[in-house]
Amino acid sequence: MSNLEQTLSIIKPDAVERNLENEIKKEFISKGFKIVKEKKIQITKSEAEQFYKVHETKPFYNDLCSYLSSGPIVVMVLEKEDAVMANRDLMGATDPKKAEEGTLRKKYGVSIDKNSVHGSDSVENAKIEINFFFDN
């Protein structure tokens, strides 16, 4: 039985700044993801606060929001079998130092804050996050 899913991926400001968009997109495609939608945008701090509302109570919330709104980002809808977990596996641990070899964060991440990519953590959140950036 096929379990085709969509997930949201964000190429964060640190990676866009270093012109890594195409390299990162190639990684997704080589792992069998289809990029269904994509756009390059810059969001405001209040939009970032809305997007990361789930982390509101965490100590890093303010920095996270400032960072995501600090420069252009590329938001994409990725599609493949079990896309949410496949994307999380490809991204690697939040902290690039702890991420496994071959993962996006290991290859491109600068620090735990500037870890180059975001991906939805569940099918439910993927729907919410996709609608946040691509209200159909």
N, C-alpha and C positions, 0 to 999 in steps of 0.2 A: 504494500500500500504506500502510495506516494505521500510525502509530508512536505509539500512545497510551502515555504514560508517567506515572508519578507521581514527585513530588519533594517534599522536605520544605522548608517555609519556617518560619522563626521570626521573629516580630516581637519585637525585643529590648527589654530593660528601658527604654532611653531613649525609645523610641517609645511604649511602653505608658504610661510616666509622663506623656507629653505627650498622652495620649488620641488617638493616631493610628491605633488598630487598625482602626476602620471605614473610615477614609480609605484605608488601605493595602489592606484587603480589597477595596474598590471598584476599586482600580487593577488587582488581579489579575483580578477578574471582567470588567472592561472589556477586558482583553487576552485574554479567552477561556479563562481558567483556571476550573476547577470546584473549589470547596473541598469535598473529599470528607470530611475529618474535621478537627475543630479542638477545641482545649481551651486554657484559660488555666491556667497552673500556675506554681509557683515551685520551682526545683530547688536542691539543695544544691551546695556547692562540689565535693564529691566526685563528684556526678552530672555536673557540668559538666566535671570532669577526665576522666571516663570518655568523655563525649560528644566532647570535643576531643582525645582521645588521639592522633590523627593529627598534632597540632601539638606534642606533648610536648617535642620537642627545640628548639623555636623560642623565641627570647627573650621573646616576648609571651605565651607559654602561661599563665603564672600570672595575669597581668592579665586575659586573656581569660576564664579560668575564674571569677575573682572577679567580673568584670563580668556574665557571663551569669547568675550566681546571685545578683546584687544586688537583684533585684526580679522581679515577675511577668513572664512571657513568654507569648506566644500561639504555640502550635505548630500547624501546619496541614499537611495532605497536599493538595497541589495536583495536578490532573490535566489534561492536554491533550496534543496532539501535540507530541512533542519537548520535554516539560515542563522537563527539566533545563536545556537550553540556553536555552529561552525565558525561564525564570526568571532565569538568570544575566544575560541581556541586559537584562531589566527592572530587575534590582537595580543594575547598573552597577558600576564599579570599587570596590574595597574602600575606597579613600580618596575620600570625598565630593567633595573639591576636584578630583580627577582624573576623577570620574564624568561621563558625558555628560549634557547637558540632558535633562530628561524622565525620567531614571531615578529609582528610589526613593531611592537613596543620595544623589543630587544634591538631591532635593527635601527629604528628611527627615533625612539623616545629619548628625550634629553634628561628628564627627571620625573619624579612621581607626579608633579604638577603639569609638566610639559611632556605628556606621553604620546603626543602625535595623533592618536585616534580615539574615538568614542564609538561604542556600539551598544545597542539595546540589550538589557539584561534578561528580558523575558518576552514572550510572544505578546502579552498584554501591553507591556511598556512599548514594544516596537510599534504597535498600532497607535498609541498615544503620541509617541515621538514623531512618527511619520506624519500624522495629522497636524502636529505642531508646525512642521516646516512645509508640508505640501497639503494644504487643506483642499481636498478634492471636491 
